[in-house]
Amino acid sequence: MKVAVFSCKPYDRRTLQQAAEAYPDAQLHFFESRLSMETISLAEGFDAVSCFVNDDVNREVLNRLHNMGIKGIALRCAGFNNVDLYFAKANNIPVYHVPDYSPTSVAEHAVALIMALNRKTHRAYHRVKEGNFALEGLMGFNLEGKTVGCIGTGRIGKAFCRIMSGFGCHVLCYDITPDEDLLDLGCEYVDLETIYQSSDIISLHCPLNASTHHLINKTSLAKMKQGVMIINTSRGALVNAQEAIDGLYSGKIGYLGLDVYEQEGAIFFEDMSDHIIQDSVFQLMLSFPNVIVTGHQGYFTDIALKHIADTTMENLRAIASGDSTSRELTHNH
């Protein structure tokens, strides 16, 4: 089976090649380019493609892949909002994902953003490098006793709630299906209105869909505490960036930690240090001292990368054999 691997960085290549040793019939061909209508010709002559979070797997791309004879798509991520699943299912194109690739990796990164924003570690680091040991302006707060709202309690959200409970926080959760383990831990399931009104910190761990698009907007922000901390390690479009900036100016948002950004496809995962980033909203956001942005690195740990590679190879084997597994989105959605 010949596989075209898109959005492939050196670290992806290393881990996939290692995982592929157990699958001698798989021939992996690596492309740094993202999959899109501009690059789709690279998939000609292949049996399957493997994609990542910012590849464009829309109806038009899927139709071209289908006409090329592509037998299936193996996503190297949990999210699938970049794939037209309805078209894929209607045209019998199996789409697989990696639903569980070390949830604690992303959860711990969300906590790292909370800690850095609270104790202003990013600012303290630069001060000390310059010989400035003054503490004025670096005041933080104790996490113990604070109310933390977690929107989405799937694998990652659940891991996040466990960590915040360990800090002694009062954890409020919102999800369609409550998790019994979290209830036993002392977490409380409430509606979104209560999350907005009561939380000192709100962390997003829900998928991106029509109901969660721009979940953080001027209307929801108006219901929140003055100076609320918002953390997003899920999908960029959960936050309306312009209205978040308005919230930063007004002081409604006291701290903003983002590992994802709605327009990240044009900049994330690339070295842009020699370029002028053509996104005025993003550039403005970076200018605030109470904002930390990381480049979609929440998942980026050794354990997670290995698991992504191993699961991707298992999914490619399933595509080759025609087997269906719990990871096939077009079978389960």
GUTIDREN-321342 format. One record per residue (C-alpha): residue in three letters; x, y, z; residue number from 1. Coordinates in Angstrom, 3 decimals, padded with zeros to 6 digits. Example, Ala and Ser with C-alpha at 12.3 -4.5 7.8 and 13.67 -1.06 7.14 Angstrom:
residues 2
DRENFI   type         px         py         pz   seq
DRENFI    ALA    012.300   -004.500    007.800     1
DRENFI    SER    013.670   -001.060    007.140     2
This chain:
residues 333
DRENFI   type         px         py         pz   seq
DRENFI    MET    000.000    000.000    000.000     1
DRENFI    LYS    001.373    003.367   -001.073     2
DRENFI    VAL    000.548    006.182    001.312     3
DRENFI    ALA    000.942    009.934    000.734     4
DRENFI    VAL    001.664    011.546    004.103     5
DRENFI    PHE    000.833    015.276    004.069     6
DRENFI    SER    001.852    018.014    006.540     7
DRENFI    CYS    004.787    015.853    007.516     8
DRENFI    LYS    007.488    017.445    009.669     9
DRENFI    PRO    010.814    015.741    010.524    10
DRENFI    TYR    009.464    014.534    013.872    11
DRENFI    ASP    006.408    013.002    012.136    12
DRENFI    ARG    008.657    011.248    009.662    13
DRENFI    ARG    010.869    009.781    012.382    14
DRENFI    THR    008.013    008.382    014.442    15
DRENFI    LEU    006.036    007.101    011.432    16
DRENFI    GLN    009.065    005.356    009.962    17
DRENFI    GLN    009.671    003.641    013.275    18
DRENFI    ALA    006.024    002.568    013.555    19
DRENFI    ALA    006.024    001.399    009.920    20
DRENFI    GLU    008.704   -001.206    010.656    21
DRENFI    ALA    005.890   -003.486    011.846    22
DRENFI    TYR    004.053   -003.008    008.529    23
DRENFI    PRO    006.497   -004.011    005.750    24
DRENFI    ASP    003.802   -003.762    003.057    25
DRENFI    ALA    003.242   -000.050    003.724    26
DRENFI    GLN    005.205    002.377    001.549    27
DRENFI    LEU    005.131    005.837    003.099    28
DRENFI    HIS    005.944    008.900    000.987    29
DRENFI    PHE    006.337    012.123    002.961    30
DRENFI    PHE    005.269    015.607    001.874    31
DRENFI    GLU    005.721    018.755    003.982    32
DRENFI    SER    002.914    020.409    002.012    33
DRENFI    ARG   -000.577    020.565    003.438    34
DRENFI    LEU   -003.270    018.723    001.510    35
DRENFI    SER   -005.421    021.159   -000.482    36
DRENFI    MET   -006.710    021.606   -004.031    37
DRENFI    GLU   -003.351    023.228   -004.848    38
DRENFI    THR   -001.341    020.180   -003.708    39
DRENFI    ILE   -003.751    017.323   -004.390    40
DRENFI    SER   -001.864    016.221   -007.505    41
DRENFI    LEU    000.815    014.869   -005.138    42
DRENFI    ALA   -001.667    012.129   -004.152    43
DRENFI    GLU   -001.858    010.757   -007.695    44
DRENFI    GLY   -000.865    007.091   -007.835    45
DRENFI    PHE   -001.281    006.450   -004.110    46
DRENFI    ASP   -003.674    004.103   -002.328    47
DRENFI    ALA   -004.301    006.209    000.774    48
DRENFI    VAL   -003.465    009.572    002.293    49
DRENFI    SER   -002.585    010.625    005.828    50
DRENFI    CYS   -003.436    014.157    006.978    51
DRENFI    PHE   -003.133    016.449    009.983    52
DRENFI    VAL   -005.220    019.176    011.666    53
DRENFI    ASN   -004.826    021.952    009.088    54
DRENFI    ASP   -005.117    019.894    005.903    55
DRENFI    ASP   -008.155    020.850    003.852    56
DRENFI    VAL   -010.239    017.720    003.303    57
DRENFI    ASN   -013.360    019.407    001.973    58
DRENFI    ARG   -015.901    018.086   -000.528    59
DRENFI    GLU   -013.888    019.185   -003.551    60
DRENFI    VAL   -010.678    017.595   -002.271    61
DRENFI    LEU   -012.492    014.383   -001.343    62
DRENFI    ASN   -014.089    014.184   -004.764    63
DRENFI    ARG   -010.683    014.459   -006.439    64
DRENFI    LEU   -009.219    011.844   -004.091    65
DRENFI    HIS   -012.151    009.549   -004.832    66
DRENFI    ASN   -011.605    009.936   -008.584    67
DRENFI    MET   -007.912    009.140   -008.071    68
DRENFI    GLY   -008.871    005.832   -006.479    69
DRENFI    ILE   -007.790    006.719   -002.932    70
DRENFI    LYS   -009.064    003.929   -000.680    71
DRENFI    GLY   -009.095    005.843    002.594    72
DRENFI    ILE   -007.833    008.697    004.754    73
DRENFI    ALA   -005.902    008.329    008.007    74
DRENFI    LEU   -005.975    011.485    010.123    75
DRENFI    ARG   -003.097    011.885    012.573    76
DRENFI    CYS   -005.254    013.794    015.057    77
DRENFI    ALA   -008.414    013.447    017.114    78
DRENFI    GLY   -010.377    016.355    015.608    79
DRENFI    PHE   -012.046    016.024    012.221    80
DRENFI    ASN   -013.734    019.397    011.672    81
DRENFI    ASN   -011.522    019.853    008.580    82
DRENFI    VAL   -013.105    016.810    006.866    83
DRENFI    ASP   -016.449    016.690    005.041    84
DRENFI    LEU   -017.553    013.432    006.657    85
DRENFI    TYR   -020.961    013.484    004.969    86
DRENFI    PHE   -019.396    013.458    001.510    87
DRENFI    ALA   -016.821    010.848    002.540    88
DRENFI    LYS   -019.511    008.530    003.902    89
DRENFI    ALA   -021.755    009.003    000.862    90
DRENFI    ASN   -018.872    008.052   -001.422    91
DRENFI    ASN   -017.587    005.150    000.705    92
DRENFI    ILE   -014.273    006.814    001.560    93
DRENFI    PRO   -013.310    005.521    005.010    94
DRENFI    VAL   -011.849    008.184    007.295    95
DRENFI    TYR   -009.961    007.192    010.426    96
DRENFI    HIS   -008.641    009.341    013.263    97
DRENFI    VAL   -006.565    009.007    016.441    98
DRENFI    PRO   -009.130    009.457    019.214    99
DRENFI    ASP   -006.801    008.897    022.137   100
DRENFI    TYR   -003.158    009.978    021.881   101
DRENFI    SER   -002.270    010.675    025.521   102
DRENFI    PRO   -005.002    013.033    026.724   103
DRENFI    THR   -002.775    014.151    029.578   104
DRENFI    SER   -000.415    015.792    027.056   105
DRENFI    VAL   -002.981    018.431    026.085   106
DRENFI    ALA   -004.460    018.669    029.584   107
DRENFI    GLU   -001.033    019.324    031.110   108
DRENFI    HIS   -000.328    021.992    028.486   109
DRENFI    ALA   -003.593    023.737    029.417   110
DRENFI    VAL   -002.443    023.725    033.045   111
DRENFI    ALA    000.982    025.024    031.973   112
DRENFI    LEU   -000.738    027.999    030.319   113
DRENFI    ILE   -002.767    028.623    033.475   114
DRENFI    MET    000.333    028.544    035.675   115
DRENFI    ALA    002.401    030.740    033.359   116
DRENFI    LEU   -000.358    033.358    032.997   117
DRENFI    ASN   -001.152    033.375    036.707   118
DRENFI    ARG    002.426    033.613    038.005   119
DRENFI    LYS    003.562    035.626    034.934   120
DRENFI    THR    006.454    033.240    034.335   121
DRENFI    HIS    006.921    034.477    030.769   122
DRENFI    ARG    007.488    038.049    031.994   123
DRENFI    ALA    009.627    037.010    034.964   124
DRENFI    TYR    011.904    034.989    032.678   125
DRENFI    HIS    012.741    038.026    030.547   126
DRENFI    ARG    013.184    040.291    033.581   127
DRENFI    VAL    015.710    037.994    035.229   128
DRENFI    LYS    017.634    037.573    031.951   129
DRENFI    GLU    018.052    041.364    031.976   130
DRENFI    GLY    019.109    041.447    035.627   131
DRENFI    ASN    015.779    042.818    036.821   132
DRENFI    PHE    014.664    040.998    039.974   133
DRENFI    ALA    011.849    043.391    040.957   134
DRENFI    LEU    008.573    041.680    041.803   135
DRENFI    GLU    006.237    044.602    041.146   136
DRENFI    GLY    003.722    043.603    038.471   137
DRENFI    LEU    004.223    039.856    038.938   138
DRENFI    MET    001.513    039.246    041.560   139
DRENFI    GLY   -000.367    035.991    041.058   140
DRENFI    PHE   -003.179    034.226    042.885   141
DRENFI    ASN   -003.604    030.918    044.673   142
DRENFI    LEU   -005.318    028.289    042.554   143
DRENFI    GLU   -006.613    026.511    045.645   144
DRENFI    GLY   -010.225    027.460    046.209   145
DRENFI    LYS   -010.731    028.984    042.762   146
DRENFI    THR   -013.643    027.898    040.558   147
DRENFI    VAL   -012.563    026.312    037.276   148
DRENFI    GLY   -015.023    025.714    034.450   149
DRENFI    CYS   -014.262    022.891    032.024   150
DRENFI    ILE   -016.324    022.878    028.837   151
DRENFI    GLY   -016.130    019.362    027.411   152
DRENFI    THR   -015.211    016.355    029.554   153
DRENFI    GLY   -014.019    013.841    027.012   154
DRENFI    ARG   -010.626    012.209    027.505   155
DRENFI    ILE   -008.672    015.498    027.558   156
DRENFI    GLY   -011.231    017.434    029.586   157
DRENFI    LYS   -011.415    014.606    032.108   158
DRENFI    ALA   -007.628    014.603    032.532   159
DRENFI    PHE   -007.720    018.394    032.968   160
DRENFI    CYS   -010.421    018.185    035.645   161
DRENFI    ARG   -008.409    015.626    037.604   162
DRENFI    ILE   -005.371    017.905    037.633   163
DRENFI    MET   -007.320    020.992    038.681   164
DRENFI    SER   -009.064    019.010    041.417   165
DRENFI    GLY   -005.602    018.129    042.680   166
DRENFI    PHE   -004.855    021.845    043.032   167
DRENFI    GLY   -007.856    022.142    045.336   168
DRENFI    CYS   -010.052    023.941    042.812   169
DRENFI    HIS   -013.839    023.738    042.671   170
DRENFI    VAL   -014.358    022.205    039.224   171
DRENFI    LEU   -017.542    022.896    037.251   172
DRENFI    CYS   -018.127    020.800    034.136   173
DRENFI    TYR   -020.312    021.074    031.074   174
DRENFI    ASP   -020.889    018.176    028.706   175
DRENFI    ILE   -023.801    016.446    027.033   176
DRENFI    THR   -022.919    013.257    028.914   177
DRENFI    PRO   -021.677    013.559    032.521   178
DRENFI    ASP   -018.721    011.384    033.469   179
DRENFI    GLU   -019.334    009.275    036.570   180
DRENFI    ASP   -015.642    009.255    037.493   181
DRENFI    LEU   -015.599    013.053    037.644   182
DRENFI    LEU   -018.763    013.112    039.750   183
DRENFI    ASP   -017.075    010.700    042.159   184
DRENFI    LEU   -014.064    013.040    042.208   185
DRENFI    GLY   -016.262    015.886    043.404   186
DRENFI    CYS   -016.661    017.756    040.120   187
DRENFI    GLU   -020.060    019.312    039.487   188
DRENFI    TYR   -021.950    019.269    036.176   189
DRENFI    VAL   -023.795    022.511    035.449   190
DRENFI    ASP   -025.154    024.419    032.461   191
DRENFI    LEU   -023.067    026.838    030.403   192
DRENFI    GLU   -024.676    029.870    032.037   193
DRENFI    THR   -023.387    028.724    035.430   194
DRENFI    ILE   -019.925    028.055    033.998   195
DRENFI    TYR   -019.816    031.579    032.563   196
DRENFI    GLN   -021.115    033.314    035.684   197
DRENFI    SER   -019.199    031.389    038.351   198
DRENFI    SER   -015.785    030.480    036.914   199
DRENFI    ASP   -012.512    032.248    037.631   200
DRENFI    ILE   -010.888    030.116    034.916   201
DRENFI    ILE   -012.610    028.623    031.870   202
DRENFI    SER   -010.831    025.948    029.832   203
DRENFI    LEU   -012.171    024.678    026.507   204
DRENFI    HIS   -011.930    020.952    025.730   205
DRENFI    CYS   -014.857    020.470    023.360   206
DRENFI    PRO   -014.906    019.628    019.636   207
DRENFI    LEU   -015.557    022.294    017.023   208
DRENFI    ASN   -018.981    022.050    015.423   209
DRENFI    ALA   -021.908    024.295    014.552   210
DRENFI    SER   -022.993    024.617    018.187   211
DRENFI    THR   -019.527    025.421    019.565   212
DRENFI    HIS   -018.261    027.732    016.805   213
DRENFI    HIS   -017.267    031.054    018.465   214
DRENFI    LEU   -018.484    029.754    021.826   215
DRENFI    ILE   -016.406    032.525    023.394   216
DRENFI    ASN   -017.907    035.728    022.002   217
DRENFI    LYS   -019.129    039.095    023.244   218
DRENFI    THR   -022.410    037.592    024.471   219
DRENFI    SER   -020.843    034.796    026.516   220
DRENFI    LEU   -018.061    037.113    027.735   221
DRENFI    ALA   -020.631    039.579    029.069   222
DRENFI    LYS   -021.851    036.873    031.462   223
DRENFI    MET   -018.390    036.129    032.867   224
DRENFI    LYS   -016.554    037.516    035.873   225
DRENFI    GLN   -014.423    040.598    035.346   226
DRENFI    GLY   -010.824    039.444    034.822   227
DRENFI    VAL   -011.715    035.851    033.898   228
DRENFI    MET   -008.951    033.582    032.594   229
DRENFI    ILE   -009.745    031.774    029.339   230
DRENFI    ILE   -007.704    028.821    028.073   231
DRENFI    ASN   -008.166    027.164    024.672   232
DRENFI    THR   -006.160    024.076    023.714   233
DRENFI    SER   -008.909    022.549    021.574   234
DRENFI    ARG   -009.790    024.264    018.264   235
DRENFI    GLY   -009.131    027.889    017.351   236
DRENFI    ALA   -012.617    028.735    016.101   237
DRENFI    LEU   -014.110    028.110    019.550   238
DRENFI    VAL   -012.946    031.660    020.313   239
DRENFI    ASN   -013.956    034.744    018.354   240
DRENFI    ALA   -010.518    036.364    018.307   241
DRENFI    GLN   -011.662    039.930    017.610   242
DRENFI    GLU   -014.257    039.854    020.381   243
DRENFI    ALA   -011.684    038.311    022.718   244
DRENFI    ILE   -009.424    041.299    021.983   245
DRENFI    ASP   -012.313    043.614    022.853   246
DRENFI    GLY   -012.605    041.666    026.122   247
DRENFI    LEU   -008.900    042.151    026.794   248
DRENFI    TYR   -009.197    045.912    026.255   249
DRENFI    SER   -012.162    046.180    028.622   250
DRENFI    GLY   -010.551    044.005    031.279   251
DRENFI    LYS   -013.327    041.402    031.076   252
DRENFI    ILE   -010.617    038.904    030.076   253
DRENFI    GLY   -007.793    039.179    032.576   254
DRENFI    TYR   -005.732    036.343    031.114   255
DRENFI    LEU   -005.868    034.560    027.746   256
DRENFI    GLY   -003.952    031.385    026.944   257
DRENFI    LEU   -004.228    029.948    023.438   258
DRENFI    ASP   -002.578    026.920    021.886   259
DRENFI    VAL   -004.867    027.186    018.859   260
DRENFI    TYR   -006.081    030.031    016.669   261
DRENFI    GLU   -008.887    030.227    014.114   262
DRENFI    GLN   -006.589    031.280    011.260   263
DRENFI    GLU   -003.628    029.179    012.376   264
DRENFI    GLY   -003.492    027.213    009.123   265
DRENFI    ALA   -001.488    029.971    007.458   266
DRENFI    ILE    001.161    030.283    010.181   267
DRENFI    PHE    001.330    027.444    012.720   268
DRENFI    PHE    003.861    024.590    012.389   269
DRENFI    GLU    006.125    026.817    010.261   270
DRENFI    ASP    009.115    029.047    011.069   271
DRENFI    MET    007.713    032.515    010.421   272
DRENFI    SER    010.505    034.407    012.199   273
DRENFI    ASP    011.760    036.002    008.970   274
DRENFI    HIS    008.279    036.922    007.736   275
DRENFI    ILE    005.782    039.637    008.489   276
DRENFI    ILE    002.699    037.739    009.618   277
DRENFI    GLN   -000.178    039.018    007.510   278
DRENFI    ASP   -002.793    038.838    010.252   279
DRENFI    SER   -003.461    042.062    012.130   280
DRENFI    VAL   -005.798    040.411    014.660   281
DRENFI    PHE   -003.179    037.810    015.599   282
DRENFI    GLN   -000.407    040.418    015.787   283
DRENFI    LEU   -002.539    042.632    018.027   284
DRENFI    MET   -003.318    039.710    020.312   285
DRENFI    LEU    000.393    039.013    020.780   286
DRENFI    SER    000.960    042.588    021.975   287
DRENFI    PHE   -000.971    042.094    025.235   288
DRENFI    PRO    001.153    041.272    028.305   289
DRENFI    ASN   -001.578    039.020    029.711   290
DRENFI    VAL   -001.793    036.790    026.624   291
DRENFI    ILE    000.258    033.679    025.915   292
DRENFI    VAL    000.007    031.958    022.532   293
DRENFI    THR    001.728    028.670    021.728   294
DRENFI    GLY    001.767    027.090    018.286   295
DRENFI    HIS   -000.531    024.079    018.677   296
DRENFI    GLN    002.029    022.191    020.745   297
DRENFI    GLY   -000.313    020.825    023.397   298
DRENFI    TYR   -000.183    017.326    021.918   299
DRENFI    PHE    003.576    017.477    021.344   300
DRENFI    THR    005.104    014.940    023.740   301
DRENFI    ASP    007.134    011.811    023.083   302
DRENFI    ILE    004.381    009.458    024.257   303
DRENFI    ALA    001.698    011.204    022.210   304
DRENFI    LEU    003.745    011.240    018.993   305
DRENFI    LYS    004.509    007.537    019.300   306
DRENFI    HIS    000.872    006.716    019.925   307
DRENFI    ILE   -000.238    008.841    016.947   308
DRENFI    ALA    002.226    007.029    014.674   309
DRENFI    ASP    001.270    003.558    015.943   310
DRENFI    THR   -002.461    004.233    015.650   311
DRENFI    THR   -002.056    005.777    012.189   312
DRENFI    MET   -000.292    002.638    010.956   313
DRENFI    GLU   -003.064    000.474    012.458   314
DRENFI    ASN   -005.641    002.646    010.683   315
DRENFI    LEU   -003.799    002.329    007.366   316
DRENFI    ARG   -003.763   -001.447    007.806   317
DRENFI    ALA   -007.541   -001.338    008.377   318
DRENFI    ILE   -007.978    000.716    005.193   319
DRENFI    ALA   -005.891   -001.789    003.215   320
DRENFI    SER   -007.810   -004.792    004.537   321
DRENFI    GLY   -011.251   -003.187    004.424   322
DRENFI    ASP   -011.789   -003.761    008.138   323
DRENFI    SER   -013.840   -001.350    010.214   324
DRENFI    THR   -012.732   -000.294    013.703   325
DRENFI    SER   -013.977    002.081    016.382   326
DRENFI    ARG   -011.643    004.694    014.935   327
DRENFI    GLU   -013.430    004.845    011.580   328
DRENFI    LEU   -015.364    008.095    011.584   329
DRENFI    THR   -017.401    007.312    008.473   330
DRENFI    HIS   -018.648    004.126    010.116   331
DRENFI    ASN   -019.466    005.624    013.510   332
DRENFI    HIS   -020.833    009.063    012.596   333
